[in-house]
Amino acid sequence: MRRFVEEADRGQWTLLPECLDDFIDESNPVRVIDAFVEALDLARMSFEGVEPAATGRPSYHPSVLLKL
């Protein structure tokens, strides 16, 4: 069982004809930020919440919050 809030799949089709990932240009700097944060070892960097708690409401993964 996963204990983090599931993020939306950027390849998922929406009510519009495009998928969410199509709204962001390939040259947009947000893609670099996404790749950079995904490459980080947040547990090694002492981020709290990398290991989800067994009880309570699922939280957002720290990498998702860092990307924001």
N, C-alpha and C positions, 0 to 999 in steps of 0.2 A: 504494500500500500504506500502510495506517495504521500508525503506530508507537506508538500508545497502547493500553493495555488498554481494551477496549470495556466501557463501563458497561452495566448492565442497562437495558433499555427499561422505564420505569415504566408503560407502557401494555400491556406484555406480560402475557398471562394466565398465572397460576400454577396449581398444582394445586388451589388453592381457587377457589371460584366468582368471587371478586372479582379485579380486577387490583391490582397493588402500589400504584398511585397512589390507589386507593380507601381504603386504610388510613389516609391522612393527611387530616384534615378540611380543608376549604377555608379556614378561619380560623386554621389552625395557623401559628405564626410561622416554621416551617421553610420555608414557601413564599416568604416575604419574603427569607430568607437565600439561597435558591436563585436567585431573580430578581436579587438584588443581585450575587451572585458572577458570574452569567452576564453581567451588564452591565459588569463590570470588564475593563479592558485589562491583563491580567497581564504581558504583554511590556513594555508601557510603564512598568509599576510595578517592573520589574527582577526579576520572579520567575524563578528558574532552572527549566529543564526545560520551558518553554513550547513550544520547538521540539524535537521529539523527536530522539533520537540515531539514526543510521542503523544502528548495530550493537547487539547485545546484546538482552536481553529487553525487550519493550515496557514502558514505565512507565505509571503512572497520571498523568493530566493534573493539573497543579497546582490547577485549579479544583475538581476532585473532592475532592482532599485538603483544600483550604481549606473546603469545605462541611462536611466532617467536623468 
